[in-house]
Amino acid sequence: MTDIITVALSKLDADPRNVRKTYSAEGIEALAANIRADGYRLLQNLVVRKGDKKGRYFVVAGGRRLAALSLLTEAGEIAKDYPVECKEREGEIATEISLAENVMREDMHPIDQYEAFDALAKQGKDIADIAARFGTTETVVRKRLALARVSPVLLQHFRDENMSFAQLSAFTVSDDRERQVAVWNSLTSWNRDPHSIRRALTEEMIPATDKRVQFIGGLAAYEEAGGSVKRDLFDDRNAGYAMDAALVEKLVAEKLETAAATVRAEGWKWVECSATAPAGYHAMKRHYPEDFPLSEEDQAALDTAQTEYDELAELIESGMAEDEAEAKLSDLEKRIDTLNTRSEAYSPEALEQAGTFVFLDYYGRLAIERGFMKPRRWEMSTRTAKACRAPAARQNPRHRASAIPRR
């Protein structure tokens, strides 16, 4: 028996025989927003059976819709006796109905979602409204709308189940539909993973994870300098790609040159900077810093800083330190390091004969390697190094340059 009946919301109860008993709060809120957007109407009737008490009904299928309606009642948007259209079924088959609804239900196809979302977007609906209308998140809507960048040829491949959704999503990093199809056709079947697709499409782009981008301060610094960025909504590992490689290289060179200018002031014969470690520099003959006694003033400052550091570290360890203790400890550590560097310096002979390399290390950090003796046939390994080369101004031989510890 199947009859359409109207039941007051207050007379509906969750069915203890329902196989699905747990719902996410976020999902219920999204569904409530969807019901609200459609004038508080349900697109699909609840399925009910008679309850244990007269006039009451158990909701066999539609527990999430019941929870969403209850949420709207609590918010004062609909009345407690709000009329709900229901299909009544015999109680004996309640569990089978519940199981069929939850197990046999199929989610909307991603391309169908994209087309539905895109149609609303073209009508002027914003992301939040579309998400509310379909009971989903704004992130999902953005990801589906990003499929507008993908070639219809590839969308059809996905419809025909010739590629996975992860593969399809990888193509959204590019707006060049012809290139997308060319890349798909050029990759062998065993090499069509999402990473390989993205890599092929972004050969001329620089990812946010690149050490050069990290060195200049990330994509934020690059964008501040006027660079354009391509975002990839489907890749959670990075924040996008820098589209102007020349600008990235320029910003890297400028930051290296700023560091090199400080090093030149130490009085070295030469200072060269490079975006990569100079090839073979470890094999070069090298001067190392010599030990020098600290002045009485510096030694007293070092002793004081070390004492303060030890006392503060003990308080932190015991859990009795103030909230600013970690920051103070970091400042003390820097002060101690600065004072310790004054106990080492390069000799006037080293400054006259040797030079310093300023470059990015393997991890994208600034590296300054001092004291190298350059062979006559030494050649620079990168164009950046040649561009950054500049003679160092000679200083008074009595000047003691700052040094790095012996490695």
TAZICOR-V890757 format. One line per field, one symbol per residue. burial: b if it has 16 or more other ideal C-beta (glycine too) atoms within 10 Angstrom, else e. A space follows every 50 residues. Layout:
# TAZICOR-V890757
burial: ???
This chain:
# TAZICOR-V890757
burial: eeeeeebebebbeebebbbeeeeeeeebebbbbbbbeeeeebeebbbbbe beeeeebbbbbbbbbbbbbbbbbeeeebeeebebebbbbeeeebeebbee beeeeeeeebbebbeebeebbeeebebebbbbbbbbeeebbebbbbbeeb beebbebbeeeebeeebbbbbbbbeeeeebbebbeeeeeeebebebbbeb bbeebbbbebbbbbbbeebeebeeeebebbebbbbeeebbbbbbeebbbe bbbebbbebbeebbebbbbebbbbbebbeebeebebbebeeeeeeeeeee bbeebeebbeebeeeeeeeebeeeeeeebeebeebbeebeebbbbbbbeb bebbbbbbbbeeebeebbbbbbebeeeeeebbebbeebeeebeebeeeeb bbbbeee
